Structures are given as structure tokens and as C-alpha cells.
Amino acid sequence: MLAGASEQGELGDLWLFELATETWTPIMQSGPVPPPRINPGVVTDVGRDRIVMFGGRTGLTGTLGDVWALELDTLTWHELPAGPPARQRPHAASDGGHAWFYGGEGTLARVFGDLWELDFATDTWRQLPSDRGLTCGAVAYSDGALVVVGGHDVFTVEDSTWRYDLASQTWARVPTTGSTAAGAHWAFTSDATRLWLAGGDHLDNYDTSLTDVLSLDTYELTRVATSNLPPVHDHATLVFDPRRGNLILFGGTVGDGQTFSGDTWILPTPR
């Protein structure tokens, strides 16, 4: 777990959650480390055993454009070449060989519509054609495309699903059945065939604790039935544990930062 915020401001600490024992451990960092921030775009580079982080926010309005890699074998950071302009809340996804960072928010309520690709083999950037400004949706890589659910521009929630075909470099709206409990600010993660959406809100109008799942094969949205629910929250973090088939939900806020939570929840996923 890296970056984030509390009542005292942005955080720069690093924590490890042990999946086997379900315990948290703080990691001591040495050498150069990224400045504290909230709302960066983060992806995993599985082939090189590292996490890549881009951008984020500092203070009420400051945005960052730096790019850092955390080497997981040594738990050390190093800075990568800069790419997109500074922003917070970019959509971030990876296919294992590349990362994509789409949209996000700049200063003065600006919402970006650009799309950038990072080649993991060379750590070089290129910009792809895109003209749909959006932030705070949920994103997954699937079958040669980026799938983006929900999100919002400056004033309006995008209650739809879009697909960016990486070969043709074009956006297309995807007919989707079902609906979600929220429209933005989810905790989200994906496995090979599903995009999981936990909590969230609808442009800060309300918070929810419900969980939905989008099939990346059929584009059907369904509600995940559970016997209990975490407290309502937005802007939490969700990861998928493929070995145990669990979702791990951590943190989040209520009212888009009015209060903060530090609890951890685990949900076995339907097979």
C-alpha cells in the first residue's frame, strides 16, 4: 500500500499486506523516495517485479507529473522518465508489457482526455489519439482494449461503458446490461474476465458500500450478493488475490475526504 491521505494530509509511507496471514507491516524506505501524495495512477509490472506510479495530488490543488518504480525484490524506488503532464486520478491499466494512463484531473477543475502508453521494456512514453475527457471511473485491460466504466467530467457523471481499441486507437461505446450502485470513485480491480467495483459515489452525492461486477466478455453488470457489507466509502483501494480468489478492500473516505477509514475487508469471489 503506497500513497494516500489521512486527516493530517498526504502520506508517503509504504505498507505490506501479507495475504497468507492477513496482517499489515510497515516498510522502512531508504534512498530517494517519492514525495507524499494522494490519487496517483498505479500499475503492476509483473515481468519486472515492480510497481509503477504516476502523478497524484499534493495539497488542495497541486498536481504531480513524476513517475516512479518500486522494485519489489529490494523495496527500493527509482524515478523513471517523465511522460504525461501533471495530474491526479488518471485511469491506469496494464497488459504486462505496457501501461496506459488515461484522463485525470489537473488544476482549475480541468479534466484531461489524453491517453499515454508506457513501454515497460524501455521505459519510454508515447501519446495515443484520444479526445474523451474523463476522470474517476474504473478501468481494465481486456483482449487488446481498455474498458472504462463510469467516471465524470467537471460536472456530469458518465453512466456508461466505453472501449478503447488499442489496434485502431479509437473509442466506442459498449452496450451494457445492468447498472451500478455508484457512478464514480469506486475501489476497483480486475481479473482475467471481470472488473470489480466496490463502494463509490455519484459525483459526491452519496456513498455506497455495495459491490458490482462487470463481465469483460458479455458486458453485463451484476450485483455481488453478500451477507454483510463494509461501511459506506469512496476512493478506497481494491486488489485481487488470484491464488486465493479473494478481493481485498482497504481504506477510503466518506463524503470525498470528510472522514478517513483504515479498515481492511476480504471478500471471496464467486468462481
Residue pairs with C-beta under 8 A, 6 or more apart in sequence:
1 14
1 15
1 16
1 17
1 24
1 237
1 250
1 251
2 13
2 14
2 15
2 42
2 51
2 53
2 70
3 10
3 11
3 12
3 34
3 36
3 37
3 38
3 39
3 40
3 42
3 53
3 56
4 10
4 11
4 38
4 237
4 251
5 11
5 38
5 257
5 260
6 260
7 260
9 36
10 36
10 37
10 38
10 57
10 58
10 59
11 36
11 38
12 33
12 34
12 35
12 36
12 37
13 26
13 27
13 29
14 26
14 27
14 29
14 70
14 75
15 24
15 25
15 26
15 27
16 24
16 25
16 26
16 27
17 23
17 24
17 248
17 250
17 264
18 24
18 25
19 241
19 243
19 244
19 246
19 248
22 264
22 266
24 264
27 75
29 75
29 76
29 77
30 76
31 76
31 77
32 77
32 78
32 79
33 77
34 53
34 66
34 68
34 77
34 79
35 58
35 64
35 66
36 58
37 55
37 56
37 57
37 58
37 64
37 88
38 56
38 57
38 58
38 88
39 55
39 56
39 57
39 88
39 89
39 235
40 53
40 54
40 55
40 56
40 64
40 88
40 90
41 53
41 54
41 55
41 56
41 89
41 90
41 91
41 92
41 101
41 104
42 51
42 52
42 53
42 54
42 92
43 51
43 52
43 92
43 93
43 94
43 99
44 50
44 51
44 52
44 94
45 51
45 52
45 69
45 94
45 96
45 99
45 120
46 96
47 96
47 97
47 120
48 120
49 71
49 72
49 73
50 69
50 70
50 71
50 72
51 69
51 70
51 72
52 67
52 68
52 69
52 70
52 80
52 99
52 118
52 120
53 67
53 68
53 69
53 70
54 65
54 66
54 67
54 83
54 84
54 90
54 92
54 101
54 118
55 63
55 64
55 65
55 66
55 84
55 86
55 87
55 88
55 90
55 101
55 104
56 63
56 64
56 88
57 63
57 64
57 88
57 89
58 64
61 107
61 108
62 107
63 86
63 87
63 88
63 105
63 106
63 107
64 86
64 88
65 82
65 83
65 84
65 85
65 86
65 87
66 79
66 82
67 79
67 80
67 81
67 82
67 83
67 118
68 77
68 78
68 79
68 80
69 77
69 78
69 79
69 80
69 123
70 76
70 77
71 77
71 78
80 118
80 123
81 123
81 124
81 125
82 125
83 101
83 116
83 118
83 125
84 90
84 101
84 112
84 114
84 116
84 125
84 127
85 106
85 112
86 106
87 104
87 105
87 106
87 112
88 104
88 105
89 103
89 104
89 105
89 135
89 136
90 101
90 102
90 103
90 104
90 112
90 135
91 100
91 101
91 102
91 103
91 104
91 134
91 135
91 137
91 138
91 139
91 146
91 148
91 151
92 99
92 100
92 101
92 102
92 139
93 99
93 100
93 139
93 140
93 141
93 146
94 100
94 120
94 141
95 141
96 120
97 119
97 120
97 121
98 117
98 118
98 119
98 120
99 117
99 118
99 120
100 115
100 116
100 117
100 118
100 128
100 141
100 146
101 115
101 116
101 118
102 114
102 115
102 116
102 130
102 134
102 139
102 146
102 148
102 164
103 111
103 112
103 113
103 114
103 115
103 132
103 133
103 134
103 135
103 137
103 151
104 111
104 112
104 135
105 111
105 112
105 135
105 136
106 112
109 154
111 133
111 134
111 135
111 152
111 153
111 154
112 133
112 135
113 130
113 131
113 132
113 133
113 134
114 127
114 130
115 127
115 128
115 129
115 130
115 146
115 164
116 125
116 126
116 127
116 128
117 125
117 126
117 127
117 128
118 124
118 125
119 125
119 126
128 166
128 169
129 169
129 170
130 164
130 171
132 162
132 171
133 153
134 148
134 151
134 152
134 153
134 158
135 151
135 152
135 153
136 150
136 151
136 152
136 184
136 185
137 148
137 149
137 150
137 151
137 152
137 158
137 184
138 148
138 149
138 150
138 151
138 186
138 188
138 195
138 197
139 146
139 147
139 148
139 149
139 188
140 146
140 147
140 188
140 190
140 195
140 216
141 147
141 190
142 190
142 193
142 216
143 216
144 165
144 166
144 167
145 163
145 164
145 165
145 166
146 163
146 164
146 166
147 161
147 162
147 163
147 174
147 195
147 214
147 216
148 161
148 162
148 163
148 164
149 161
149 180
149 195
149 197
149 214
150 157
150 158
150 159
150 160
150 161
150 180
150 182
150 183
150 184
150 186
150 197
150 200
151 157
151 158
151 183
151 184
152 158
152 183
152 184
152 203
155 203
156 203
157 183
157 184
157 202
157 203
158 183
158 184
159 179
159 183
160 173
160 174
160 176
161 173
161 174
161 176
161 214
161 219
162 171
162 172
162 173
162 174
163 171
163 172
163 173
163 174
164 170
164 171
165 172
174 219
175 219
176 214
176 219
176 220
176 221
177 218
177 219
177 220
177 221
178 212
178 220
178 221
178 222
179 221
180 197
180 200
180 212
180 221
181 200
181 208
181 210
181 212
181 223
182 197
182 199
182 200
182 201
182 202
182 208
182 210
182 234
183 200
183 201
183 202
183 203
184 200
184 201
184 202
184 203
185 199
185 200
185 201
185 204
185 234
185 235
185 256
186 197
186 198
186 199
186 200
186 234
186 238
187 197
187 198
187 199
187 200
187 233
187 235
187 236
187 237
187 238
187 249
187 252
188 195
188 196
188 197
188 198
188 238
189 195
189 196
189 238
189 239
189 240
189 247
190 196
190 216
190 240
191 240
191 242
191 269
193 215
193 216
193 217
194 213
194 214
194 215
194 216
194 269
195 213
195 214
195 216
196 211
196 212
196 213
196 224
196 238
196 240
196 247
196 269
197 211
197 212
197 213
197 214
198 209
198 210
198 211
198 236
198 238
198 247
198 249
199 207
199 208
199 209
199 210
199 211
199 230
199 232
199 233
199 234
199 236
199 249
199 252
200 207
200 208
200 234
201 207
201 208
201 234
201 256
204 234
204 255
204 256
207 232
207 233
207 234
207 254
207 255
208 232
209 229
209 230
209 231
209 232
209 233
210 223
210 224
210 229
211 223
211 224
211 226
211 247
211 267
212 221
212 222
212 223
212 224
213 221
213 222
213 224
214 220
214 221
215 221
215 222
224 267
224 270
226 267
230 249
230 263
230 265
231 254
231 261
231 263
232 254
233 251
233 252
233 253
233 254
233 261
234 252
234 253
234 254
234 256
235 252
235 253
235 256
235 257
236 249
236 250
236 251
236 252
236 253
236 261
237 249
237 250
237 251
237 252
238 247
238 248
238 249
238 250
239 247
239 248
240 246
240 247
240 248
240 269
241 247
241 248
244 268
245 268
245 269
245 271
246 266
246 267
246 268
246 269
247 266
247 267
247 268
247 269
248 264
248 265
248 266
249 264
249 265
249 266
249 267
250 262
250 263
250 264
250 265
251 260
251 261
251 262
251 263
252 260
252 261
253 259
253 260
253 261
254 261
